Amino acid sequence: MVDADKIAAKVKWVGMRMHRSSRRERWLRQGVTLLTALCLSLVPAAIPVNAKAEDVTLYSSVYVMEPGQIQIGVRIPAFKARGILGKEVDFEALVKSGRPVVLAFWSKYCKACIEKFSALVAVQTKYEPQGLQVISVNTDGEYREGEARIRELLGTIESQRKIKINFPVIYDEHNWIPHALGINFLPTIIAIDSQGRVLDIYQKFDEAGEAEILAGIEALVQKAVATVPRGTLAPPAQIQP
């Protein structure tokens, strides 16, 4: 004979368990949502496509105008940025002066990036009379490293490699420059002609040694320098590291 009271009690117990389980699932979903929102809030955002310079500079020492994607032959978006020692780098002014530019993107966590510094110093020294300007862009802002740590690292690099860094180093706090250019690989070194267009991109990380690194970067630089018509170069702008 079926005990109706026992069946009713069992159904009620199962229903209560399901209710508690459903409530735990809701709490779990809410917790995951809050955690996701918190994580996203800590991630540096890419510069909005329609951002204005005066808006962006409220939050960072770097701003980029007219963001685009990095491709051979395209014009680099104009940008201004504060160098790590406080001096401003005006890319558009460099282009208007007719100078070829090399942009080098790097991180302290990228061994192959650090290995490029000696070659970058060498090409800046050798080709500066022909108008070359190397600009280094550090991308460690996403790790909240801060300018002081990067400045200290630059001193260590100079000491260990027995070099003097002779080009501007930009600490891109929010990585707006690489985001705007579509840079998602390190090291990335870009040769830019005297019209502000991308000539070539160097992204090697497995060179056999310093000689091979220098040869690769110098070949890149020579392409940029060769685009400057003789007698058209304006006097070099005074840019400090």
CORLIN-V509810 format. One record per residue. N is the residue number from 1. D_LAST is the distance of its C-alpha to the last C-alpha in whole Angstrom. Layout:
N;D_LAST / N;D_LAST
//
This chain:
1;93 / 2;89 / 3;88 / 4;86 / 5;85 / 6;83 / 7;82 / 8;81 / 9;79 / 10;77 / 11;76 / 12;75 / 13;73 / 14;71 / 15;70 / 16;69 / 17;67 / 18;65 / 19;64 / 20;63 / 21;61 / 22;60 / 23;59 / 24;56 / 25;55 / 26;54 / 27;52 / 28;51 / 29;49 / 30;48 / 31;46 / 32;45 / 33;44 / 34;42 / 35;40 / 36;39 / 37;38 / 38;36 / 39;34 / 40;33 / 41;32 / 42;30 / 43;28 / 44;25 / 45;26 / 46;25 / 47;25 / 48;28 / 49;29 / 50;30 / 51;27 / 52;26 / 53;23 / 54;24 / 55;26 / 56;23 / 57;21 / 58;23 / 59;22 / 60;19 / 61;15 / 62;15 / 63;18 / 64;20 / 65;22 / 66;25 / 67;25 / 68;26 / 69;27 / 70;25 / 71;27 / 72;27 / 73;28 / 74;27 / 75;24 / 76;21 / 77;21 / 78;19 / 79;17 / 80;14 / 81;12 / 82;10 / 83;6 / 84;7 / 85;6 / 86;9 / 87;7 / 88;10 / 89;9 / 90;13 / 91;14 / 92;18 / 93;17 / 94;15 / 95;18 / 96;20 / 97;19 / 98;20 / 99;17 / 100;17 / 101;15 / 102;14 / 103;14 / 104;14 / 105;15 / 106;16 / 107;17 / 108;17 / 109;21 / 110;21 / 111;21 / 112;21 / 113;18 / 114;17 / 115;19 / 116;17 / 117;13 / 118;15 / 119;16 / 120;13 / 121;12 / 122;15 / 123;15 / 124;12 / 125;14 / 126;17 / 127;17 / 128;14 / 129;17 / 130;19 / 131;16 / 132;14 / 133;11 / 134;10 / 135;9 / 136;9 / 137;11 / 138;13 / 139;16 / 140;18 / 141;18 / 142;22 / 143;22 / 144;21 / 145;19 / 146;17 / 147;13 / 148;14 / 149;16 / 150;13 / 151;11 / 152;14 / 153;14 / 154;11 / 155;12 / 156;15 / 157;14 / 158;13 / 159;16 / 160;18 / 161;17 / 162;17 / 163;13 / 164;10 / 165;7 / 166;6 / 167;5 / 168;4 / 169;6 / 170;8 / 171;11 / 172;14 / 173;17 / 174;20 / 175;19 / 176;20 / 177;18 / 178;19 / 179;23 / 180;23 / 181;22 / 182;25 / 183;22 / 184;25 / 185;24 / 186;21 / 187;20 / 188;19 / 189;18 / 190;19 / 191;19 / 192;19 / 193;21 / 194;21 / 195;23 / 196;21 / 197;23 / 198;23 / 199;24 / 200;24 / 201;23 / 202;22 / 203;23 / 204;25 / 205;25 / 206;28 / 207;27 / 208;29 / 209;26 / 210;23 / 211;25 / 212;26 / 213;22 / 214;21 / 215;24 / 216;23 / 217;20 / 218;21 / 219;24 / 220;22 / 221;19 / 222;22 / 223;24 / 224;21 / 225;21 / 226;25 / 227;25 / 228;24 / 229;27 / 230;27 / 231;27 / 232;25 / 233;22 / 234;20 / 235;18 / 236;14 / 237;13 / 238;10 / 239;7 / 240;4 / 241;0
//
